[in-house]
Amino acid sequence: MKKSIEFTFQDVFGGDGEIRYKDMIVPKLQRKKTTSKTRSDLGIAVESSMDEVSTEKRKTEIHTFRHAGSTPLLRLGGTHGKLWGVLEEARKTLNMLGEGSFRNTGITKSIQIQPVWVELEPLEKIKLESLPQLLNTIGHKSMIVQYFDVIPKCKAQIDLIYPDKLDKLVNQLLEQIQSMGILNKRRATIIGLKEIKD
């Protein structure tokens, strides 16, 4: 059976090793100096403070999308593409919730997803977002900020190919993934899903 699905995604983050560089002004040092002086004739302490900010301009990595011309692409298809991973995660969730039909790992292994690189049709302009990430280094914790191109809303069309007898289970998986955080950084959600009839 072949089923063509049109997805509407929200908050799709770039990534997958695709990097672009942008000159950005970033804070290098940010501190506040406070001084306290006591007037000898009054005996009153007077405080004054000064904010100091030092910035630098540097090329910053932006995690972005692969492009075909001006069209952004995402590796949703293929045997271990992002959508396959989401379906496998949904299968595990349904199995954990007691849906016995989803115990068999062969369900998702039987689903082919085409094409491998799927064109995204942005419905809103791509924006730049930053995500802080805590690093657990020896002796102390530090934080870095990563930057991502994000498509706030987009459409994509994929084909699912699978044995006819799995149709009911595939429909349940498609229902389940609509309530999950998916794709890069688990930040995207499905806000619309419809089957495209020939």
Steps between C-alpha positions, in 0.01 A plus 500: 500500500616852424367792699589862415487730802524877523636616835480849642783548749561770759845612625728289280866547604788471255797277570625163374852635456394783269676816617507857378700784653381845597689797645341569837576737785514293815568599862853423613482649847205629697540624853385763747747691716374649826700741713413636841638829639431647844497877536700583809303816581161322489593139580265375229606231250425585137498217248553534129495227240610467142399236244779381274428306181768386260396346167677347204404431142561142392389244245237287668380155395133482408350151472294520185330298226637334189360682195402410146521845345303714743287212634595365846527120532480267798595131515159370595503187281711190466523203733653702782382850412339727754143397426589130530656574839185682611280207391727257690479719811119508464497118470698468823268746677186313388655169607588647841139619534383141462413491130618141442497530119801731519733257678644383166791716375432371149212747465719805449766298315232419241427869429693673222497880491571687176668721394804499730554880481163671521430853377358731765256767388537788750169667588679754718842665466801311638623654826814471712471356851754436773498205738719493811661163569651401832833318470593258776878541510736361764499716811239754391204561276512744214248616244520563128243654270419331170322675214244342267304595192137420583199477270203606716248326272546286188348224290663180373374206299622142542400154379463206738533156342410194709314165487119540477438306822685770700261779395311520831825501702658767276193721552539459877868594476413810296244594766755454779777712343268802496535526878881473512797736483686394184788568258811703590528592870154341549356850459276446194137395518247385241208741482340347192504165323291396202506220251531607136279291274595447135 
